[in-house]
Amino acid sequence: KGLTPILTITGSDNTGGTGIQRDIKTITALGGHAETAITSITVQNDNGIEHIIDLSPEIVAGQTRAILYTCFPKAVKVGMVRNEETVSAVRNEIIGCRNIVTAPKILSSKGERLMDVEATEAWKKFLIPISSLLFIKCEDAEFFIGRKINTSEDMVYAAVSLCALGAKAVLLRGGIMQDGMITALLYCDGKKSFFTSHNTDGWLMHGVSGVMSTAIATRLAMGDDVESAVAAAHTYMHSQIIYATNDNRELRPADIYNSFLNLIAENYKDAHDVAFYADKLAISTRYLSQVTDKVV
């Protein structure tokens, strides 16, 4: 009770690596309350996707409508929606929402085609134009702009083109690697911000895009602007996903509490605001209070 509600509309991943399962974990870890509408059910393992069953547009729209009319989410994340009619139905339900983060997935992490041409065109027509932030990998963006993305200049062209379709901001990730680096570009209000990382293995892990887009949606729901939400989500990704050990991908409350104590020890002379520590941990002040109550 009292937690910020975030709605995620995407598919189910039975491995828990991405999809609805991972979105629930991410929203909860950041101090929000996860609400869901499932679009597809997958059968998959480490070798790839074996089978996908898409739920009907009526069922997906019905789930979405039920949440919107009763729980009033502060942000909506739209992930895997593969059916042309479902794309249109989802748009009709969420068009009045603030903080819409869209994360279309045309290719799986194994290179499998997840969305046909008709669905891709529907995304361009219905969902990209209402996006507060379009979160997309370069390999997927190429399908929308009709050309390859091989350089930083190509990334800027792609971001501008996607904004021209109606997206208020674009976060384009997974760009060409130079000297072992992977590049991302945030294009917001005409401002270009490039980010690079040498940890290509970490950023290319299965599920990273889903977690990052959901973390951004959660932070937007909590009141961040786009740039601040991206920065907070980036911190979360580093601390719990990209540089986390296999045995500690998601911190338990006790781990967050220990990190909180370490931050206090490092900053107690100058920082006396709870919000400072919550931002460092990439969680809300409310959730930090809950963690301290639970552990202490």
C-alpha positions as CSV (number, residue, x, y, z in Angstrom):
1,K,0.0,0.0,0.0
2,G,1.2,3.5,-0.8
3,L,3.8,2.4,-3.3
4,T,3.9,4.1,-6.7
5,P,2.0,2.0,-9.3
6,I,3.7,1.2,-12.6
7,L,2.0,-0.8,-15.4
8,T,4.1,-3.1,-17.6
9,I,2.6,-4.5,-20.8
10,T,4.7,-7.2,-22.3
11,G,5.3,-10.9,-22.7
12,S,6.0,-13.7,-20.3
13,D,9.5,-15.2,-20.1
14,N,9.4,-18.6,-18.4
15,T,13.1,-18.4,-17.6
16,G,12.6,-15.1,-15.7
17,G,15.4,-13.4,-17.6
18,T,13.2,-10.8,-19.1
19,G,9.5,-10.1,-19.7
20,I,6.8,-9.7,-17.1
21,Q,8.7,-11.8,-14.5
22,R,11.8,-9.6,-14.6
23,D,9.7,-6.4,-14.8
24,I,7.9,-7.2,-11.6
25,K,11.3,-7.8,-9.9
26,T,12.7,-4.6,-11.2
27,I,9.8,-2.4,-10.2
28,T,9.7,-3.9,-6.8
29,A,13.4,-3.5,-6.3
30,L,13.1,0.2,-7.1
31,G,10.3,0.7,-4.6
32,G,7.3,0.7,-6.9
33,H,4.2,-1.5,-7.2
34,A,4.1,-3.6,-10.3
35,E,0.8,-4.0,-12.3
36,T,0.8,-6.1,-15.4
37,A,-0.9,-6.9,-18.7
38,I,0.5,-10.0,-20.4
39,T,0.7,-10.0,-24.2
40,S,2.4,-13.3,-25.1
41,I,3.4,-16.5,-23.4
42,T,6.8,-18.0,-24.5
43,V,8.4,-21.3,-24.2
44,Q,12.1,-20.7,-24.1
45,N,15.4,-21.7,-22.6
46,D,19.1,-20.6,-22.9
47,N,19.1,-21.8,-26.5
48,G,16.3,-19.4,-27.6
49,I,12.6,-19.2,-28.0
50,E,10.8,-22.5,-29.0
51,H,7.2,-21.3,-29.1
52,I,5.2,-18.1,-28.7
53,I,1.4,-17.8,-28.0
54,D,0.1,-14.3,-28.5
55,L,-3.0,-13.4,-26.4
56,S,-5.9,-11.9,-28.3
57,P,-6.1,-8.1,-28.6
58,E,-9.3,-8.2,-26.6
59,I,-7.6,-10.0,-23.7
60,V,-4.6,-7.7,-23.7
61,A,-6.7,-4.5,-23.9
62,G,-9.0,-5.9,-21.2
63,Q,-6.1,-6.4,-18.8
64,T,-4.8,-3.0,-19.5
65,R,-8.2,-1.3,-19.1
66,A,-8.8,-3.1,-15.8
67,I,-5.6,-1.7,-14.4
68,L,-6.0,1.8,-15.8
69,Y,-9.5,2.2,-14.4
70,T,-8.8,0.9,-10.9
71,C,-5.1,1.4,-10.1
72,F,-4.1,4.6,-11.9
73,P,-0.4,3.8,-12.8
74,K,2.0,6.7,-12.8
75,A,3.9,5.2,-15.8
76,V,3.4,2.6,-18.4
77,K,6.1,0.4,-20.0
78,V,5.2,-1.3,-23.3
79,G,7.5,-4.1,-24.3
80,M,6.7,-7.1,-26.5
81,V,3.5,-6.5,-28.5
82,R,3.7,-8.5,-31.7
83,N,0.2,-8.3,-33.2
84,E,-0.9,-5.4,-35.4
85,E,-4.4,-5.3,-33.9
86,T,-3.0,-5.6,-30.3
87,V,-0.7,-2.7,-30.9
88,S,-3.6,-0.5,-31.9
89,A,-5.8,-1.8,-29.0
90,V,-3.0,-1.0,-26.5
91,R,-2.6,2.5,-27.9
92,N,-6.3,3.2,-27.5
93,E,-6.2,2.2,-23.8
94,I,-3.0,4.1,-22.8
95,I,-3.1,7.2,-25.0
96,G,-4.1,9.4,-22.1
97,C,-1.4,8.2,-19.8
98,R,1.7,10.2,-18.8
99,N,5.2,8.6,-18.8
100,I,4.8,6.1,-21.5
101,V,8.1,4.2,-22.1
102,T,8.0,2.0,-25.2
103,A,10.5,-0.7,-25.9
104,P,9.8,-2.6,-29.1
105,K,11.6,-5.8,-29.7
106,I,11.8,-6.9,-33.3
107,L,14.7,-9.3,-32.9
108,S,15.4,-11.6,-29.9
109,S,18.8,-11.7,-28.2
110,K,19.4,-14.8,-30.4
111,G,18.5,-12.9,-33.6
112,E,15.1,-14.5,-33.9
113,R,12.4,-12.3,-35.7
114,L,9.7,-11.5,-33.1
115,M,7.6,-9.0,-35.0
116,D,6.3,-9.1,-38.6
117,V,6.2,-6.1,-41.0
118,E,2.6,-5.3,-40.3
119,A,3.2,-5.1,-36.5
120,T,6.3,-3.0,-37.1
121,E,4.3,-0.5,-39.1
122,A,1.6,-0.5,-36.4
123,W,4.3,0.4,-33.9
124,K,5.3,3.4,-36.1
125,K,1.8,4.5,-36.5
126,F,0.3,3.9,-33.0
127,L,2.8,3.5,-30.2
128,I,6.0,5.5,-31.1
129,P,4.0,8.7,-31.6
130,I,2.7,8.6,-27.9
131,S,6.0,7.6,-26.4
132,S,7.5,9.8,-23.6
133,L,10.7,7.8,-24.2
134,L,11.3,5.3,-27.0
135,F,13.9,2.8,-25.7
136,I,15.3,0.7,-28.6
137,K,18.4,-1.2,-29.7
138,C,20.2,-0.2,-32.9
139,E,19.4,-3.5,-34.6
140,D,15.7,-2.9,-34.0
141,A,15.8,0.8,-34.9
142,E,17.1,-0.2,-38.3
143,F,13.7,-1.7,-39.2
144,F,11.9,1.5,-38.4
145,I,14.2,3.9,-40.2
146,G,15.1,1.7,-43.2
147,R,18.9,2.0,-43.0
148,K,21.9,0.5,-41.2
149,I,23.3,2.1,-38.1
150,N,27.1,1.8,-38.2
151,T,28.5,5.0,-36.8
152,S,27.7,7.6,-34.1
153,E,26.4,9.9,-36.9
154,D,24.0,7.1,-37.9
155,M,22.8,6.9,-34.3
156,V,22.0,10.6,-34.3
157,Y,20.2,10.3,-37.6
158,A,18.2,7.4,-36.3
159,A,17.3,9.2,-33.0
160,V,16.2,12.3,-34.9
161,S,14.1,10.2,-37.3
162,L,12.4,8.3,-34.5
163,C,11.6,11.6,-32.8
164,A,10.1,12.8,-36.1
165,L,7.6,9.9,-35.8
166,G,6.4,11.5,-32.5
167,A,8.6,10.1,-29.7
168,K,9.4,12.9,-27.2
169,A,12.8,11.3,-26.4
170,V,14.8,8.4,-27.7
171,L,17.4,6.2,-25.9
172,L,19.2,4.2,-28.6
173,R,21.5,1.5,-27.3
174,G,23.9,-1.2,-28.5
175,G,25.6,0.9,-31.1
176,I,28.8,0.0,-33.0
177,M,31.6,-1.0,-30.8
178,Q,34.9,0.8,-31.2
179,D,38.0,-0.4,-29.4
180,G,35.9,-2.8,-27.4
181,M,33.3,-0.3,-26.3
182,I,29.5,-0.3,-26.7
183,T,27.7,3.0,-27.2
184,A,24.3,4.4,-26.3
185,L,22.7,7.7,-27.2
186,L,20.0,9.7,-25.4
187,Y,18.3,12.2,-27.6
188,C,16.0,14.5,-25.6
189,D,14.7,18.0,-26.4
190,G,17.2,18.3,-29.2
191,K,20.1,17.5,-26.9
192,K,22.5,14.6,-27.7
193,S,24.2,12.6,-24.8
194,F,26.4,9.7,-25.7
195,F,27.4,7.0,-23.2
196,T,30.1,4.3,-23.7
197,S,31.1,1.3,-21.8
198,H,33.9,-1.3,-22.1
199,N,31.7,-3.9,-20.4
200,T,30.2,-5.2,-23.7
201,D,29.5,-8.6,-22.2
202,G,27.5,-7.1,-19.3
203,W,25.4,-4.7,-21.5
204,L,24.7,-7.4,-24.1
205,M,23.3,-9.9,-21.5
206,H,19.8,-11.4,-22.1
207,G,17.2,-9.2,-20.4
208,V,19.2,-6.0,-20.0
209,S,17.0,-3.9,-22.3
210,G,13.9,-5.1,-20.5
211,V,15.3,-4.3,-17.1
212,M,16.6,-0.9,-18.2
213,S,13.4,0.3,-19.8
214,T,11.4,-0.8,-16.8
215,A,13.7,0.9,-14.4
216,I,13.4,4.2,-16.4
217,A,9.6,3.9,-16.4
218,T,9.7,3.4,-12.6
219,R,11.8,6.4,-12.0
220,L,9.6,8.5,-14.3
221,A,6.6,7.4,-12.2
222,M,8.4,8.6,-9.1
223,G,8.8,12.1,-10.5
224,D,12.1,12.1,-12.3
225,D,12.5,13.9,-15.7
226,V,13.8,11.8,-18.6
227,E,17.5,12.6,-18.1
228,S,17.4,11.9,-14.3
229,A,15.4,8.7,-14.8
230,V,17.9,7.4,-17.3
231,A,20.8,8.3,-14.9
232,A,19.1,6.5,-12.0
233,A,18.3,3.5,-14.1
234,H,21.9,3.4,-15.3
235,T,23.1,3.4,-11.7
236,Y,20.7,0.5,-10.9
237,M,21.9,-1.5,-13.9
238,H,25.5,-1.1,-12.8
239,S,25.0,-2.0,-9.2
240,Q,22.6,-4.9,-9.6
241,I,22.9,-6.3,-13.1
242,I,25.9,-5.3,-15.2
243,Y,28.6,-5.6,-12.6
244,A,26.8,-7.9,-10.2
245,T,28.0,-11.4,-9.5
246,N,26.0,-14.3,-10.6
247,D,25.1,-15.1,-7.0
248,N,23.9,-11.5,-6.3
249,R,22.0,-10.2,-9.3
250,E,19.3,-8.5,-7.2
251,L,20.0,-7.2,-3.8
252,R,18.0,-8.3,-0.8
253,P,16.8,-5.7,1.7
254,A,19.7,-6.6,4.0
255,D,22.1,-6.0,1.1
256,I,20.5,-2.6,0.4
257,Y,20.7,-1.8,4.1
258,N,24.4,-2.6,4.2
259,S,25.1,-0.5,1.2
260,F,23.1,2.3,2.9
261,L,25.3,2.1,6.0
262,N,28.5,2.2,3.8
263,L,27.2,5.3,2.1
264,I,26.5,6.9,5.4
265,A,30.0,6.1,6.6
266,E,31.4,7.8,3.4
267,N,29.2,10.8,3.3
268,Y,27.8,11.5,6.8
269,K,29.8,14.8,7.2
270,D,28.2,16.4,4.2
271,A,25.0,14.5,3.3
272,H,22.1,14.6,5.8
273,D,19.2,14.2,3.4
274,V,17.5,10.8,2.9
275,A,16.9,11.6,-0.7
276,F,20.7,11.8,-1.3
277,Y,21.2,8.2,-0.1
278,A,18.1,6.9,-2.0
279,D,19.3,8.4,-5.2
280,K,22.7,6.8,-4.7
281,L,21.0,3.4,-4.2
282,A,18.7,4.1,-7.2
283,I,15.6,3.5,-5.1
284,S,12.8,5.7,-3.7
285,T,13.0,7.3,-0.3
286,R,9.8,5.4,0.7
287,Y,11.4,2.1,-0.2
288,L,14.6,3.0,1.7
289,S,12.5,3.7,4.8
290,Q,10.8,0.4,4.3
291,V,14.1,-1.4,4.0
292,T,15.5,0.2,7.2
293,D,12.2,-0.7,9.1
294,K,12.4,-4.3,7.9
295,V,16.0,-4.9,8.7
296,V,16.4,-2.9,11.9
